[in-house]
Amino acid sequence: MLPSMFAEIWPQVAGMVVLAGLFALCVGLTLRSARYEQRRSKRLAHEASELGWRFTDTAGAGELADLADLPLFGQSRARRVINLITDSATGVRLRLFDYHFEADGGDGWISWLQTVVVLEAADLDLVPFVLRPRNVFDKLGGVPGLAALDLSGSPSFSRDYLLKSANHEWATQKFGEAVQACFVGLGSISAEGQGQRLVCYRPTRRVGAWEIRGLLAEVNALYQLLRLTAAPVP
């Protein structure tokens, strides 16, 4: 009698055991992720304190309001800023943060999480542009108002990097050999800008707290070249 009854209820018991195991796994992964994010926030807060900068682990949607006209922020949804580091002591407004967003991948929306650096400086006067290594992002659609272009005399750079701008003549002057060499040296960094704002990031990648100073040094090298090269064409 008992064996037959056990045989009847075993599928239900097995199903409940599987569901309980899956639930425990999900809870475990969630707790592990939460602990990782807490450790990351503490490390970033410590690094910001060492540099004399301000840190907040969360930021409101208003933090991106002045960036909505840039492709990275204007062509996405479900935008969220965490681990925000800010500074403006040198006259250049700096924002570094982890940016979570969803982008249209053609067949659906894809979630991304990456570290972003935003510089805002009075000595920048950038015509809208996007410059990045050629990769899967090229398949995610165009950037309204920006046309892809090749730099004359730099076939290898144009082969490896995608440059889009609203002004071909300006971009040809601005992204000369010095900027090209700097950008190649930066590896996987992508950049875009408009007016007094320069945005840099490595797609899909967050940098560790120990990497912040190196990343900012790289972004600053690009900023110095963009502010010192030829002025925009009227």
C-alpha positions in Angstrom: 0.0 0.0 0.0 2.7 2.5 1.0 4.9 1.8 -1.9 2.1 2.4 -4.3 1.1 5.6 -2.6 4.7 6.8 -2.6 4.9 6.1 -6.3 1.8 8.2 -6.9 3.0 11.3 -5.0 6.7 11.0 -6.0 6.3 13.2 -9.1 4.7 15.9 -7.1 7.4 15.7 -4.4 10.2 15.7 -6.9 8.7 18.8 -8.6 8.5 20.6 -5.3 12.1 19.7 -4.5 13.3 21.0 -7.9 11.3 24.2 -7.4 12.7 24.7 -3.9 16.2 24.1 -5.2 15.7 26.7 -8.0 14.3 29.2 -5.5 17.3 28.7 -3.2 19.7 29.1 -6.1 18.0 32.4 -7.1 18.1 33.7 -3.6 21.7 32.7 -3.2 22.7 34.5 -6.5 20.7 37.6 -5.5 22.4 37.8 -2.1 25.8 37.2 -3.7 25.2 40.0 -6.2 24.0 42.3 -3.5 27.1 41.7 -1.4 29.3 42.3 -4.5 27.6 45.6 -5.2 28.0 46.6 -1.5 31.7 45.9 -1.6 32.1 47.7 -4.9 30.3 50.8 -3.6 32.6 50.8 -0.5 35.7 50.5 -2.6 34.6 53.3 -5.0 33.6 55.5 -2.0 37.1 55.0 -0.5 38.8 55.8 -3.8 36.7 59.0 -4.2 37.6 60.0 -0.6 41.3 59.5 -1.3 41.0 61.8 -4.3 39.0 64.4 -2.4 35.9 63.9 -4.6 32.2 63.4 -3.7 30.5 60.0 -3.8 26.9 58.8 -3.7 25.8 55.2 -4.2 22.6 56.2 -5.9 21.5 59.1 -8.1 18.2 60.3 -9.3 17.0 60.3 -12.9 17.8 64.1 -13.0 21.5 63.3 -13.1 21.1 62.4 -16.8 18.8 65.2 -17.8 21.5 67.4 -19.3 22.9 64.4 -21.2 19.7 63.2 -23.0 20.8 64.7 -26.3 23.9 62.5 -26.4 23.5 59.1 -28.2 24.5 56.9 -25.2 21.8 58.4 -23.1 19.2 59.5 -25.7 18.9 56.1 -27.4 18.2 54.0 -24.4 15.6 53.3 -21.8 15.4 52.0 -18.2 18.4 54.3 -17.4 19.9 54.1 -13.9 22.9 55.7 -12.3 24.7 54.2 -9.3 28.1 54.8 -7.6 28.3 58.4 -8.8 31.6 60.2 -8.2 31.7 64.0 -8.9 34.3 66.8 -8.8 34.6 70.3 -10.2 37.5 71.7 -8.2 39.8 72.2 -11.3 37.1 74.0 -13.3 36.3 70.9 -15.2 33.1 69.2 -14.1 33.7 65.5 -13.7 31.1 62.7 -13.4 32.1 59.0 -13.2 29.4 56.5 -12.6 28.1 53.0 -13.3 25.4 53.3 -15.9 22.7 50.6 -16.3 20.4 50.9 -19.4 18.6 49.0 -22.1 19.4 49.5 -25.8 17.5 48.4 -28.8 19.3 45.4 -30.3 17.1 45.0 -33.3 15.4 41.8 -32.1 14.7 43.2 -28.7 16.1 45.3 -25.9 19.5 44.4 -24.4 20.6 45.3 -20.9 24.0 46.9 -20.5 26.1 47.9 -17.4 29.2 49.9 -17.8 31.3 52.7 -16.2 30.9 56.1 -17.9 33.1 59.2 -17.5 31.6 62.6 -18.4 33.8 65.7 -18.6 32.3 69.2 -19.0 34.7 72.0 -19.7 34.4 75.6 -21.0 37.4 75.0 -23.4 35.6 72.2 -25.3 33.6 73.2 -28.4 32.6 69.9 -30.0 30.4 69.3 -32.9 28.3 66.2 -32.2 30.4 63.1 -32.8 30.7 59.4 -31.9 34.1 57.5 -32.1 34.5 53.9 -31.1 36.1 50.6 -32.1 34.1 48.8 -34.7 32.1 46.1 -33.0 28.6 44.7 -32.4 27.3 48.2 -31.6 27.5 49.0 -35.3 24.6 46.7 -35.9 22.3 48.5 -33.4 21.2 51.2 -35.8 22.4 54.7 -36.7 22.7 57.8 -34.7 20.2 60.4 -35.9 21.9 63.5 -37.4 25.4 61.8 -37.5 26.9 60.4 -40.7 29.7 57.8 -40.8 32.9 59.0 -42.4 36.4 57.8 -43.3 39.4 59.9 -42.5 41.4 60.6 -45.7 45.0 59.3 -45.3 44.1 57.0 -42.5 42.6 53.8 -44.0 43.8 51.6 -41.1 42.2 53.8 -38.5 38.9 54.1 -40.5 39.0 50.3 -40.9 39.2 49.7 -37.1 37.3 52.6 -35.8 33.8 54.0 -36.5 33.7 57.8 -36.6 30.4 59.7 -37.0 29.9 63.4 -37.0 27.4 66.1 -37.9 30.2 68.0 -39.7 32.7 66.1 -42.0 35.1 69.0 -42.3 35.2 69.6 -38.6 35.8 65.9 -37.8 38.6 65.7 -40.4 40.4 68.6 -38.7 39.7 67.6 -35.2 40.6 63.9 -35.4 44.1 64.2 -36.9 47.1 61.9 -36.3 47.6 62.9 -32.7 44.0 62.1 -31.7 44.0 58.9 -33.7 47.2 57.7 -32.0 45.9 58.6 -28.6 42.6 56.8 -29.3 44.4 53.7 -30.6 46.4 53.7 -27.4 43.3 53.8 -25.3 42.3 50.4 -26.6 38.5 49.6 -26.2 37.4 53.1 -25.1 34.4 54.6 -27.0 33.8 58.4 -27.0 31.1 60.8 -27.9 30.7 64.5 -27.4 28.7 67.7 -28.1 29.4 71.2 -27.1 31.3 71.4 -23.8 30.7 67.7 -23.0 33.0 64.7 -23.6 31.7 61.2 -22.7 34.0 58.1 -22.6 33.3 54.5 -21.7 34.2 50.9 -22.4 31.0 49.2 -23.7 29.6 46.5 -21.4 32.5 46.9 -18.9 32.7 48.4 -15.4 36.1 49.4 -14.1 37.4 48.4 -10.7 38.1 51.0 -8.0 41.8 50.4 -8.5 41.4 51.3 -12.2 39.7 54.6 -11.8 42.9 56.8 -11.8 44.2 55.0 -14.9 40.9 55.5 -16.7 40.7 59.1 -15.8 44.3 59.7 -17.0 43.3 58.1 -20.4 40.2 60.3 -20.7 42.2 63.4 -19.7 44.7 62.6 -22.5 41.9 62.6 -25.0 40.4 65.8 -23.6 43.7 67.6 -23.8 44.0 66.9 -27.5 40.4 67.7 -28.3 40.7 71.1 -26.6 44.0 72.0 -28.2 43.5 71.0 -31.8 41.9 73.0 -34.6 38.9 75.1 -33.8 35.5 74.0 -35.2 34.7 75.0 -38.7 31.8 77.6 -38.8 
